[in-house]
């Protein structure tokens, strides 16, 4: 497994919050805002926008939780960013045992 890293994205606060809240084995945040230039959430198409992210998280914190509960947990941790303009998250949330299968 990869260790949690902020190298995938300039979006530092979400990485810190997800790391602190979920203690992930793997955390990959990829800024995909440029793919949504002109769309809702990134109407200007600014190349440095932080509005759309692909998030892959592997954490024991998801153990025993259904998909909706996992996603709610992530949204709760990133509430401040969502309220401030983070528009979309594509989430892949797994436990270490699910990855090992």
N, C-alpha and C positions, 0 to 999 in steps of 0.2 A: 504494500500500500504506500501511496505517497503521503508525505506529511502535509498538513495544511499549509497553503501558500497563498500569498497575495500577489504573486507574480503574474497571474492570469489577467489582472484587471487593475486599472488605476483607482478603482472604487475601494478605498481602504476601510471606511467605517463599517460597511456591511461585512467585510471579512472579519474584522475584529469582533463584531457583535455575534456573528454566527459561530466563530471559534469559541468565544467565551460562553455562549449559551448552549452549544451542542457538543463541544469538545470532540470535533470530528476526527476520524482517522484520515479521511480525505475531504478536501474542500477545493473545488474548482469553480471560480467565478469568471465567466467570459462575457465581456461587454459586446453586445450585439446591436447597440443603438444605431450604428451606421447602416445596418440592414433595414432600418425602419425610418429612414430619412423621409420627411414629409408626411408620415403617418401620425395618427393620434399619439400623443406622448412625446414625440420628437418632431414637431412640425417644422422646425428650422433646419433639421438635418445636420446640426452642428456635429463635427467629427469628434469633439470631446464630450458629447452628451453622455450622461449616465442614466439612461431611461429604460433600457431593455437589457436584461441579463439572462444568460443560461447559467444555472446553478446546479452543480452536482455535489451532493453531500453524502458521505458514508459516516454514520454515527450510531453508537449504541443507544443514544437517546430516542431513536425511532423504534426500538424493540417493543413489540406488542402493540404498536399504534397503527391504525389503518392509514391509508394514504391521505385522506382528508385531514386527519389529526396531525400528521407530519407537516403538511403544507401550512396548516394554521399555525403551528409552532414557528415555522420560518417567518410567516407574515407577521406574527406577533413580535418576533425579535427585530424585524425591519420596519416596524410601524412608522417610526420617525422618518425614514427615507421614503417610504411610500407616500406619506403625507406631504413630503417636500418635493415630489416630482418623479420619483422612481415609478415607472409606469407599468412594467411587465416583468415577470419572472417566469422562466421556463424551468421547472424544478424536477430534479431526479433525486429522490430521497431513498436511501437504502441503509440497511444494517450491514455490519461486516459479514454476518453469516449469509445474507442474501447475495452479496458479491461473490462469496466463496463457492456458491452453487454452480 
